[in-house]
């Protein structure tokens, strides 16, 4: 997957609450604030290149708009761009942002335009890249075909369909109208670009239609907003953009509002953004803020920075309760253990991170060993103010990390629980290092999605997953629910390049030898579905006397 930051600019991420919804945002740079609004069905990562181009002069913010990326949707079955603009204003207010320049692209440009029209006191000017101004006659014929519903297939067939849908989006606009006159005047998107679109679409698939349709059907309201706009604005689009002809649909503009040509040069667009922002001004200051982690109902999410690396956690329970650090199995993320998080939150304050290189957490290096992962987890605890002894529970590959943490800092670990522990023989270890976590190679026809899905699904059938002989059948009642398998596949695919790193570190790690140095109480959790408990339970019992529960 494409990286989100160069070495010179660390992108911070966080969640905050707005009207009972969780809003996810990115922020990068220094100086007065500026806001960037992404298109649909993408998320804030899509405008990161535009943010980085301004990050030397501005503190650049991007919210995942409602229902996209990691932001909760609005509680509306139907909505308008005005609803989305008002939600953006509420998010600005929640972060205490002053009036600022705003960049918006495509549906994000629609939201930005409406924001400037409805709330002119909250913006100093608008840089609008491709405002959609369709006519009703244009959009009605493809309303239903363009905004397809998404349903995960228990047999994995949805990956081929989704890949073709986004490959076609690179060929035609709208993608569902495959006629010569609808061909896009640019090259077919590279496979890694189509892959990224799939990731962004899967994050929004359950909620994207009302908000995306609102921007597409802006129509007369877009002209009304442009006609009534009282703040400075720059309108632009590249000449190959399907929305480039819409620039001619704008009404007469006021002083300080211009249409600027940029040819097909995205560099010129970013230079124009720099000039426009300077013209608009940003008189306020970006207020320093740290994402809050507080007691509350349900499972919440937050990001914690480890140097320049954002680490996502899920947390639940009362902060006054005894803390427990819950480390998930790999590959996967803490999303896979949400039921356990909720269960343990009855009498613990639960912190469940996405392990480095998993889910939404940035990875370590490919050659880092388990002590580096343990040190990263202890830094996370420090950042969360969890200085006192805490319980640690590890699942599967996460159990190896839990053991290493307890050995590294025994005075900080009150008790250790392992749900399956990796104890292979030397021959098994060598084979698993060679075969267990193969790299994800992006295929031009999208076959890598199906390959990963089959790998994960087979791990619920065989141990290890690549041994498909009868003798390797696990013979347990597992979950083959379509949504569960799809969510798991997507969480792994978020870190398609780095997901093997932690697994390989665990395979290089001798958890058995580390047990000999353990100086904290140990509990072995007897989970009948645990792959490791079935494979290595007898070996663990032979090493030490443990309590089963």
Buried (B, 14 or more C-beta within 10 A) or exposed (E): BEEBBEEEBBBBBBBBBBEEBBBBBBBBBEBBBBBBBBBBBBBBBBBBEBBBBBBEBBBBBBBBBBBBBBBBBBEBEEBBBBBBBBBBBEBBEBBEBBBBBBBBBBBBBBBBBBBBBBBBEBBBBBBBBBBBBBEEEEBEEBBEEBBBEBEBBBEBEBBBEBBBBBBBBBBBBBBBBEEEEBEBEEEEBEBEBBBBBBBBBBBBBEBBBBBBBBBBBBBEBBBBBBEEBEBBBBBBBBEEBBBBEBBEBBBEBBEBBBBBEBEEEBEBBBEBBBEBBEBBBBEBEBEEEEBEBEEBEEBBBBBBBBEEBBBBBBBBBBBEBBBBBBBBBBBBBBBBBBEBBBEBBEEBBBBBBBBBBBBBBBBBEEEBBBBBBBBBBBBBBEBBEBEEBBBBBBBBBBBBBBBBBBBBBBEBBBBBBBBBBBBBEEEBBEBBBEEBBEEBEBBEEBBBBBBBBBBBBBBBBBBBBBEEEEEBEBEEEEEEEBEBBBBBBBBBBBBBBBBBBBBBBBBEBBBBEBBEEBEBBBBBBBBEBBBBBBBBBEEBEEBEEBEEE
